[in-house]
């Protein structure tokens, strides 16, 4: 990935950028692939709405786990 995934990106943008994102999101309980809000909701807002730590999610999406 050339540009990092950020919390202000929409779920659709994230899934378009990373072919593995839908699976990573689903592992966190975020089943965004079929959700009509995926094109509009930011990663930060969706994570907060579903009780997911956005910073931890970003680490995983950007493969920054230590």
HTML snippet that shows the backbone in 3Dmol.js (N, CA, C, O; Angstrom):
<script src="https://3Dmol.org/build/3Dmol-min.js"></script>
<div id="view" style="width:600px;height:400px;position:relative"></div>
<script>
const pdb = `
ATOM      1  N   UNK A   1       0.843  -1.178   0.000  1.00  0.00           N
ATOM      2  CA  UNK A   1       0.000   0.000   0.000  1.00  0.00           C
ATOM      3  C   UNK A   1       0.884   1.236   0.000  1.00  0.00           C
ATOM      4  O   UNK A   1       1.820   1.344   0.793  1.00  0.00           O
ATOM      5  N   UNK A   2       0.585   2.148  -0.880  1.00  0.00           N
ATOM      6  CA  UNK A   2       1.398   3.345  -0.967  1.00  0.00           C
ATOM      7  C   UNK A   2       1.021   4.366   0.099  1.00  0.00           C
ATOM      8  O   UNK A   2       1.902   4.963   0.718  1.00  0.00           O
ATOM      9  N   UNK A   3      -0.253   4.573   0.319  1.00  0.00           N
ATOM     10  CA  UNK A   3      -0.719   5.538   1.309  1.00  0.00           C
ATOM     11  C   UNK A   3      -1.393   4.783   2.444  1.00  0.00           C
ATOM     12  O   UNK A   3      -2.132   3.822   2.230  1.00  0.00           O
ATOM     13  N   UNK A   4      -1.118   5.243   3.644  1.00  0.00           N
ATOM     14  CA  UNK A   4      -1.714   4.589   4.803  1.00  0.00           C
ATOM     15  C   UNK A   4      -3.220   4.818   4.852  1.00  0.00           C
ATOM     16  O   UNK A   4      -3.739   5.826   4.373  1.00  0.00           O
ATOM     17  N   UNK A   5      -3.883   3.864   5.435  1.00  0.00           N
ATOM     18  CA  UNK A   5      -5.309   4.000   5.711  1.00  0.00           C
ATOM     19  C   UNK A   5      -5.438   4.905   6.929  1.00  0.00           C
ATOM     20  O   UNK A   5      -4.720   4.745   7.916  1.00  0.00           O
ATOM     21  N   UNK A   6      -6.361   5.858   6.847  1.00  0.00           N
ATOM     22  CA  UNK A   6      -6.553   6.817   7.929  1.00  0.00           C
ATOM     23  C   UNK A   6      -7.982   6.751   8.444  1.00  0.00           C
ATOM     24  O   UNK A   6      -8.873   6.223   7.778  1.00  0.00           O
ATOM     25  N   UNK A   7      -8.189   7.291   9.634  1.00  0.00           N
ATOM     26  CA  UNK A   7      -9.503   7.213  10.270  1.00  0.00           C
ATOM     27  C   UNK A   7     -10.556   8.069   9.587  1.00  0.00           C
ATOM     28  O   UNK A   7     -11.746   7.886   9.843  1.00  0.00           O
ATOM     29  N   UNK A   8     -10.155   8.997   8.726  1.00  0.00           N
ATOM     30  CA  UNK A   8     -11.135   9.837   8.036  1.00  0.00           C
ATOM     31  C   UNK A   8     -11.561   9.274   6.683  1.00  0.00           C
ATOM     32  O   UNK A   8     -12.370   9.884   5.984  1.00  0.00           O
ATOM     33  N   UNK A   9     -11.021   8.116   6.311  1.00  0.00           N
ATOM     34  CA  UNK A   9     -11.427   7.458   5.062  1.00  0.00           C
ATOM     35  C   UNK A   9     -12.757   6.741   5.281  1.00  0.00           C
ATOM     36  O   UNK A   9     -13.048   6.281   6.385  1.00  0.00           O
ATOM     37  N   UNK A  10     -13.559   6.649   4.223  1.00  0.00           N
ATOM     38  CA  UNK A  10     -14.798   5.882   4.334  1.00  0.00           C
ATOM     39  C   UNK A  10     -14.466   4.387   4.283  1.00  0.00           C
ATOM     40  O   UNK A  10     -13.404   3.981   3.812  1.00  0.00           O
ATOM     41  N   UNK A  11     -15.393   3.600   4.776  1.00  0.00           N
ATOM     42  CA  UNK A  11     -15.196   2.150   4.718  1.00  0.00           C
ATOM     43  C   UNK A  11     -15.022   1.689   3.273  1.00  0.00           C
ATOM     44  O   UNK A  11     -14.196   0.820   2.995  1.00  0.00           O
ATOM     45  N   UNK A  12     -15.788   2.263   2.358  1.00  0.00           N
ATOM     46  CA  UNK A  12     -15.674   1.887   0.947  1.00  0.00           C
ATOM     47  C   UNK A  12     -14.267   2.188   0.433  1.00  0.00           C
ATOM     48  O   UNK A  12     -13.673   1.363  -0.263  1.00  0.00           O
ATOM     49  N   UNK A  13     -13.724   3.372   0.772  1.00  0.00           N
ATOM     50  CA  UNK A  13     -12.370   3.728   0.348  1.00  0.00           C
ATOM     51  C   UNK A  13     -11.346   2.741   0.892  1.00  0.00           C
ATOM     52  O   UNK A  13     -10.416   2.340   0.193  1.00  0.00           O
ATOM     53  N   UNK A  14     -11.531   2.358   2.146  1.00  0.00           N
ATOM     54  CA  UNK A  14     -10.612   1.403   2.773  1.00  0.00           C
ATOM     55  C   UNK A  14     -10.672   0.063   2.048  1.00  0.00           C
ATOM     56  O   UNK A  14      -9.636  -0.529   1.743  1.00  0.00           O
ATOM     57  N   UNK A  15     -11.877  -0.413   1.773  1.00  0.00           N
ATOM     58  CA  UNK A  15     -12.021  -1.714   1.102  1.00  0.00           C
ATOM     59  C   UNK A  15     -11.545  -1.657  -0.345  1.00  0.00           C
ATOM     60  O   UNK A  15     -11.057  -2.656  -0.872  1.00  0.00           O
ATOM     61  N   UNK A  16     -11.681  -0.502  -0.994  1.00  0.00           N
ATOM     62  CA  UNK A  16     -11.156  -0.351  -2.352  1.00  0.00           C
ATOM     63  C   UNK A  16      -9.633  -0.339  -2.353  1.00  0.00           C
ATOM     64  O   UNK A  16      -9.009  -0.811  -3.302  1.00  0.00           O
ATOM     65  N   UNK A  17      -9.042   0.190  -1.312  1.00  0.00           N
ATOM     66  CA  UNK A  17      -7.591   0.331  -1.213  1.00  0.00           C
ATOM     67  C   UNK A  17      -6.901  -0.984  -0.842  1.00  0.00           C
ATOM     68  O   UNK A  17      -5.808  -1.278  -1.328  1.00  0.00           O
ATOM     69  N   UNK A  18      -7.545  -1.767   0.017  1.00  0.00           N
ATOM     70  CA  UNK A  18      -6.933  -2.990   0.543  1.00  0.00           C
ATOM     71  C   UNK A  18      -7.878  -4.167   0.333  1.00  0.00           C
ATOM     72  O   UNK A  18      -8.948  -4.228   0.940  1.00  0.00           O
ATOM     73  N   UNK A  19      -7.485  -5.088  -0.519  1.00  0.00           N
ATOM     74  CA  UNK A  19      -8.350  -6.226  -0.843  1.00  0.00           C
ATOM     75  C   UNK A  19      -8.636  -7.117   0.367  1.00  0.00           C
ATOM     76  O   UNK A  19      -9.609  -7.870   0.354  1.00  0.00           O
ATOM     77  N   UNK A  20      -7.816  -7.045   1.400  1.00  0.00           N
ATOM     78  CA  UNK A  20      -8.015  -7.853   2.602  1.00  0.00           C
ATOM     79  C   UNK A  20      -8.770  -7.104   3.703  1.00  0.00           C
ATOM     80  O   UNK A  20      -9.019  -7.664   4.770  1.00  0.00           O
ATOM     81  N   UNK A  21      -9.131  -5.858   3.456  1.00  0.00           N
ATOM     82  CA  UNK A  21      -9.747  -5.027   4.496  1.00  0.00           C
ATOM     83  C   UNK A  21     -11.080  -5.589   4.977  1.00  0.00           C
ATOM     84  O   UNK A  21     -11.348  -5.574   6.179  1.00  0.00           O
ATOM     85  N   UNK A  22     -11.913  -6.078   4.080  1.00  0.00           N
ATOM     86  CA  UNK A  22     -13.230  -6.581   4.484  1.00  0.00           C
ATOM     87  C   UNK A  22     -13.087  -7.704   5.509  1.00  0.00           C
ATOM     88  O   UNK A  22     -13.842  -7.762   6.479  1.00  0.00           O
ATOM     89  N   UNK A  23     -12.128  -8.584   5.296  1.00  0.00           N
ATOM     90  CA  UNK A  23     -11.900  -9.685   6.243  1.00  0.00           C
ATOM     91  C   UNK A  23     -11.367  -9.155   7.572  1.00  0.00           C
ATOM     92  O   UNK A  23     -11.792  -9.600   8.638  1.00  0.00           O
ATOM     93  N   UNK A  24     -10.438  -8.205   7.507  1.00  0.00           N
ATOM     94  CA  UNK A  24      -9.887  -7.614   8.733  1.00  0.00           C
ATOM     95  C   UNK A  24     -10.976  -6.889   9.516  1.00  0.00           C
ATOM     96  O   UNK A  24     -11.022  -6.972  10.744  1.00  0.00           O
ATOM     97  N   UNK A  25     -11.850  -6.181   8.811  1.00  0.00           N
ATOM     98  CA  UNK A  25     -12.952  -5.474   9.464  1.00  0.00           C
ATOM     99  C   UNK A  25     -13.930  -6.464  10.090  1.00  0.00           C
ATOM    100  O   UNK A  25     -14.395  -6.262  11.212  1.00  0.00           O
ATOM    101  N   UNK A  26     -14.239  -7.534   9.360  1.00  0.00           N
ATOM    102  CA  UNK A  26     -15.166  -8.547   9.867  1.00  0.00           C
ATOM    103  C   UNK A  26     -14.614  -9.210  11.126  1.00  0.00           C
ATOM    104  O   UNK A  26     -15.375  -9.538  12.037  1.00  0.00           O
ATOM    105  N   UNK A  27     -13.304  -9.409  11.183  1.00  0.00           N
ATOM    106  CA  UNK A  27     -12.686  -9.988  12.378  1.00  0.00           C
ATOM    107  C   UNK A  27     -12.927  -9.124  13.613  1.00  0.00           C
ATOM    108  O   UNK A  27     -12.899  -9.620  14.739  1.00  0.00           O
ATOM    109  N   UNK A  28     -13.163  -7.842  13.399  1.00  0.00           N
ATOM    110  CA  UNK A  28     -13.434  -6.898  14.495  1.00  0.00           C
ATOM    111  C   UNK A  28     -14.935  -6.701  14.710  1.00  0.00           C
ATOM    112  O   UNK A  28     -15.343  -5.893  15.544  1.00  0.00           O
ATOM    113  N   UNK A  29     -15.755  -7.438  13.959  1.00  0.00           N
ATOM    114  CA  UNK A  29     -17.203  -7.307  14.093  1.00  0.00           C
ATOM    115  C   UNK A  29     -17.806  -6.225  13.220  1.00  0.00           C
ATOM    116  O   UNK A  29     -18.965  -5.854  13.400  1.00  0.00           O
ATOM    117  N   UNK A  30     -17.033  -5.717  12.279  1.00  0.00           N
ATOM    118  CA  UNK A  30     -17.505  -4.679  11.362  1.00  0.00           C
ATOM    119  C   UNK A  30     -17.765  -5.325  10.002  1.00  0.00           C
ATOM    120  O   UNK A  30     -16.838  -5.545   9.222  1.00  0.00           O
ATOM    121  N   UNK A  31     -19.011  -5.622   9.730  1.00  0.00           N
ATOM    122  CA  UNK A  31     -19.388  -6.302   8.489  1.00  0.00           C
ATOM    123  C   UNK A  31     -19.844  -5.258   7.474  1.00  0.00           C
ATOM    124  O   UNK A  31     -21.037  -5.100   7.213  1.00  0.00           O
ATOM    125  N   UNK A  32     -18.879  -4.559   6.914  1.00  0.00           N
ATOM    126  CA  UNK A  32     -19.143  -3.366   6.101  1.00  0.00           C
ATOM    127  C   UNK A  32     -19.349  -3.658   4.624  1.00  0.00           C
ATOM    128  O   UNK A  32     -19.872  -2.812   3.899  1.00  0.00           O
ATOM    129  N   UNK A  33     -18.954  -4.816   4.172  1.00  0.00           N
ATOM    130  CA  UNK A  33     -19.025  -5.125   2.753  1.00  0.00           C
ATOM    131  C   UNK A  33     -20.390  -4.921   2.132  1.00  0.00           C
ATOM    132  O   UNK A  33     -20.482  -4.416   1.013  1.00  0.00           O
ATOM    133  N   UNK A  34     -21.442  -5.294   2.816  1.00  0.00           N
ATOM    134  CA  UNK A  34     -22.781  -5.170   2.260  1.00  0.00           C
ATOM    135  C   UNK A  34     -23.582  -4.018   2.831  1.00  0.00           C
ATOM    136  O   UNK A  34     -24.772  -3.886   2.545  1.00  0.00           O
ATOM    137  N   UNK A  35     -22.948  -3.191   3.627  1.00  0.00           N
ATOM    138  CA  UNK A  35     -23.662  -2.097   4.288  1.00  0.00           C
ATOM    139  C   UNK A  35     -23.748  -0.870   3.379  1.00  0.00           C
ATOM    140  O   UNK A  35     -22.731  -0.428   2.844  1.00  0.00           O
ATOM    141  N   UNK A  36     -24.946  -0.319   3.201  1.00  0.00           N
ATOM    142  CA  UNK A  36     -25.082   0.870   2.354  1.00  0.00           C
ATOM    143  C   UNK A  36     -24.365   2.091   2.930  1.00  0.00           C
ATOM    144  O   UNK A  36     -24.069   3.028   2.190  1.00  0.00           O
ATOM    145  N   UNK A  37     -24.083   2.101   4.215  1.00  0.00           N
ATOM    146  CA  UNK A  37     -23.377   3.234   4.825  1.00  0.00           C
ATOM    147  C   UNK A  37     -21.880   3.208   4.547  1.00  0.00           C
ATOM    148  O   UNK A  37     -21.189   4.190   4.818  1.00  0.00           O
ATOM    149  N   UNK A  38     -21.368   2.111   4.014  1.00  0.00           N
ATOM    150  CA  UNK A  38     -19.932   1.977   3.780  1.00  0.00           C
ATOM    151  C   UNK A  38     -19.377   3.075   2.879  1.00  0.00           C
ATOM    152  O   UNK A  38     -18.211   3.449   3.004  1.00  0.00           O
ATOM    153  N   UNK A  39     -20.193   3.588   1.986  1.00  0.00           N
ATOM    154  CA  UNK A  39     -19.731   4.634   1.072  1.00  0.00           C
ATOM    155  C   UNK A  39     -19.692   6.002   1.735  1.00  0.00           C
ATOM    156  O   UNK A  39     -19.099   6.934   1.190  1.00  0.00           O
ATOM    157  N   UNK A  40     -20.310   6.139   2.898  1.00  0.00           N
ATOM    158  CA  UNK A  40     -20.440   7.454   3.526  1.00  0.00           C
ATOM    159  C   UNK A  40     -19.807   7.552   4.912  1.00  0.00           C
ATOM    160  O   UNK A  40     -19.344   8.622   5.307  1.00  0.00           O
ATOM    161  N   UNK A  41     -19.786   6.452   5.644  1.00  0.00           N
ATOM    162  CA  UNK A  41     -19.323   6.483   7.029  1.00  0.00           C
ATOM    163  C   UNK A  41     -17.807   6.360   7.107  1.00  0.00           C
ATOM    164  O   UNK A  41     -17.206   5.523   6.434  1.00  0.00           O
ATOM    165  N   UNK A  42     -17.195   7.205   7.936  1.00  0.00           N
ATOM    166  CA  UNK A  42     -15.748   7.123   8.098  1.00  0.00           C
ATOM    167  C   UNK A  42     -15.392   5.955   9.007  1.00  0.00           C
ATOM    168  O   UNK A  42     -16.207   5.471   9.793  1.00  0.00           O
ATOM    169  N   UNK A  43     -14.170   5.532   8.873  1.00  0.00           N
ATOM    170  CA  UNK A  43     -13.662   4.450   9.705  1.00  0.00           C
ATOM    171  C   UNK A  43     -13.787   4.820  11.185  1.00  0.00           C
ATOM    172  O   UNK A  43     -14.167   3.984  12.005  1.00  0.00           O
ATOM    173  N   UNK A  44     -13.470   6.060  11.521  1.00  0.00           N
ATOM    174  CA  UNK A  44     -13.550   6.504  12.909  1.00  0.00           C
ATOM    175  C   UNK A  44     -14.985   6.448  13.432  1.00  0.00           C
ATOM    176  O   UNK A  44     -15.223   5.920  14.518  1.00  0.00           O
ATOM    177  N   UNK A  45     -15.928   6.979  12.684  1.00  0.00           N
ATOM    178  CA  UNK A  45     -17.321   6.992  13.138  1.00  0.00           C
ATOM    179  C   UNK A  45     -17.891   5.585  13.259  1.00  0.00           C
ATOM    180  O   UNK A  45     -18.583   5.273  14.228  1.00  0.00           O
ATOM    181  N   UNK A  46     -17.605   4.744  12.284  1.00  0.00           N
ATOM    182  CA  UNK A  46     -18.103   3.371  12.326  1.00  0.00           C
ATOM    183  C   UNK A  46     -17.508   2.579  13.472  1.00  0.00           C
ATOM    184  O   UNK A  46     -18.208   1.822  14.144  1.00  0.00           O
ATOM    185  N   UNK A  47     -16.212   2.755  13.694  1.00  0.00           N
ATOM    186  CA  UNK A  47     -15.556   2.052  14.794  1.00  0.00           C
ATOM    187  C   UNK A  47     -16.159   2.478  16.130  1.00  0.00           C
ATOM    188  O   UNK A  47     -16.456   1.639  16.981  1.00  0.00           O
ATOM    189  N   UNK A  48     -16.338   3.784  16.308  1.00  0.00           N
ATOM    190  CA  UNK A  48     -16.936   4.281  17.556  1.00  0.00           C
ATOM    191  C   UNK A  48     -18.349   3.734  17.740  1.00  0.00           C
ATOM    192  O   UNK A  48     -18.718   3.323  18.840  1.00  0.00           O
ATOM    193  N   UNK A  49     -19.131   3.729  16.674  1.00  0.00           N
ATOM    194  CA  UNK A  49     -20.517   3.261  16.751  1.00  0.00           C
ATOM    195  C   UNK A  49     -20.607   1.789  17.138  1.00  0.00           C
ATOM    196  O   UNK A  49     -21.597   1.354  17.726  1.00  0.00           O
ATOM    197  N   UNK A  50     -19.567   1.025  16.804  1.00  0.00           N
ATOM    198  CA  UNK A  50     -19.579  -0.413  17.079  1.00  0.00           C
ATOM    199  C   UNK A  50     -18.657  -0.802  18.230  1.00  0.00           C
ATOM    200  O   UNK A  50     -18.410  -1.987  18.456  1.00  0.00           O
ATOM    201  N   UNK A  51     -18.144   0.198  18.963  1.00  0.00           N
ATOM    202  CA  UNK A  51     -17.318  -0.086  20.133  1.00  0.00           C
ATOM    203  C   UNK A  51     -15.955  -0.662  19.820  1.00  0.00           C
ATOM    204  O   UNK A  51     -15.410  -1.434  20.609  1.00  0.00           O
ATOM    205  N   UNK A  52     -15.397  -0.297  18.674  1.00  0.00           N
ATOM    206  CA  UNK A  52     -14.085  -0.793  18.258  1.00  0.00           C
ATOM    207  C   UNK A  52     -13.067   0.333  18.416  1.00  0.00           C
ATOM    208  O   UNK A  52     -13.335   1.472  18.032  1.00  0.00           O
ATOM    209  N   UNK A  53     -11.910   0.024  18.975  1.00  0.00           N
ATOM    210  CA  UNK A  53     -10.844   1.011  19.130  1.00  0.00           C
ATOM    211  C   UNK A  53     -10.272   1.343  17.752  1.00  0.00           C
ATOM    212  O   UNK A  53      -9.690   0.482  17.092  1.00  0.00           O
ATOM    213  N   UNK A  54     -10.438   2.594  17.323  1.00  0.00           N
ATOM    214  CA  UNK A  54     -10.037   2.983  15.969  1.00  0.00           C
ATOM    215  C   UNK A  54      -8.524   2.927  15.785  1.00  0.00           C
ATOM    216  O   UNK A  54      -8.054   2.592  14.697  1.00  0.00           O
ATOM    217  N   UNK A  55      -7.752   3.246  16.822  1.00  0.00           N
ATOM    218  CA  UNK A  55      -6.295   3.204  16.688  1.00  0.00           C
ATOM    219  C   UNK A  55      -5.797   1.774  16.508  1.00  0.00           C
ATOM    220  O   UNK A  55      -4.908   1.515  15.697  1.00  0.00           O
ATOM    221  N   UNK A  56      -6.374   0.854  17.266  1.00  0.00           N
ATOM    222  CA  UNK A  56      -6.020  -0.561  17.120  1.00  0.00           C
ATOM    223  C   UNK A  56      -6.417  -1.067  15.731  1.00  0.00           C
ATOM    224  O   UNK A  56      -5.675  -1.817  15.096  1.00  0.00           O
ATOM    225  N   UNK A  57      -7.584  -0.651  15.277  1.00  0.00           N
ATOM    226  CA  UNK A  57      -8.057  -1.049  13.953  1.00  0.00           C
ATOM    227  C   UNK A  57      -7.121  -0.527  12.867  1.00  0.00           C
ATOM    228  O   UNK A  57      -6.795  -1.253  11.928  1.00  0.00           O
ATOM    229  N   UNK A  58      -6.688   0.720  12.988  1.00  0.00           N
ATOM    230  CA  UNK A  58      -5.766   1.300  12.006  1.00  0.00           C
ATOM    231  C   UNK A  58      -4.436   0.561  11.983  1.00  0.00           C
ATOM    232  O   UNK A  58      -3.867   0.338  10.915  1.00  0.00           O
ATOM    233  N   UNK A  59      -3.936   0.179  13.160  1.00  0.00           N
ATOM    234  CA  UNK A  59      -2.695  -0.594  13.216  1.00  0.00           C
ATOM    235  C   UNK A  59      -2.834  -1.887  12.422  1.00  0.00           C
ATOM    236  O   UNK A  59      -1.945  -2.264  11.659  1.00  0.00           O
ATOM    237  N   UNK A  60      -3.953  -2.550  12.614  1.00  0.00           N
ATOM    238  CA  UNK A  60      -4.164  -3.819  11.918  1.00  0.00           C
ATOM    239  C   UNK A  60      -4.334  -3.610  10.411  1.00  0.00           C
ATOM    240  O   UNK A  60      -3.755  -4.343   9.610  1.00  0.00           O
ATOM    241  N   UNK A  61      -5.124  -2.616  10.033  1.00  0.00           N
ATOM    242  CA  UNK A  61      -5.348  -2.364   8.609  1.00  0.00           C
ATOM    243  C   UNK A  61      -4.070  -1.939   7.896  1.00  0.00           C
ATOM    244  O   UNK A  61      -3.876  -2.243   6.719  1.00  0.00           O
ATOM    245  N   UNK A  62      -3.204  -1.239   8.610  1.00  0.00           N
ATOM    246  CA  UNK A  62      -1.942  -0.789   8.028  1.00  0.00           C
ATOM    247  C   UNK A  62      -0.801  -1.758   8.316  1.00  0.00           C
ATOM    248  O   UNK A  62       0.363  -1.436   8.077  1.00  0.00           O
ATOM    249  N   UNK A  63      -1.128  -2.938   8.825  1.00  0.00           N
ATOM    250  CA  UNK A  63      -0.141  -3.980   9.139  1.00  0.00           C
ATOM    251  C   UNK A  63       0.977  -3.458  10.026  1.00  0.00           C
ATOM    252  O   UNK A  63       2.156  -3.694   9.762  1.00  0.00           O
ATOM    253  N   UNK A  64       0.593  -2.742  11.091  1.00  0.00           N
ATOM    254  CA  UNK A  64       1.575  -2.164  12.005  1.00  0.00           C
ATOM    255  C   UNK A  64       1.601  -2.862  13.351  1.00  0.00           C
ATOM    256  O   UNK A  64       2.181  -2.347  14.307  1.00  0.00           O
ATOM    257  N   UNK A  65       0.981  -4.027  13.434  1.00  0.00           N
ATOM    258  CA  UNK A  65       0.983  -4.759  14.705  1.00  0.00           C
ATOM    259  C   UNK A  65       2.415  -5.101  15.082  1.00  0.00           C
ATOM    260  O   UNK A  65       3.223  -5.495  14.241  1.00  0.00           O
ATOM    261  N   UNK A  66       2.707  -4.942  16.352  1.00  0.00           N
ATOM    262  CA  UNK A  66       4.075  -5.200  16.829  1.00  0.00           C
ATOM    263  C   UNK A  66       4.204  -6.617  17.318  1.00  0.00           C
ATOM    264  O   UNK A  66       5.280  -7.023  17.758  1.00  0.00           O
TER     265      UNK A  66
END
`;
const viewer = $3Dmol.createViewer("view");
viewer.addModel(pdb, "pdb");
viewer.setStyle({}, {cartoon: {color: "spectrum"}});
viewer.zoomTo();
viewer.render();
</script>
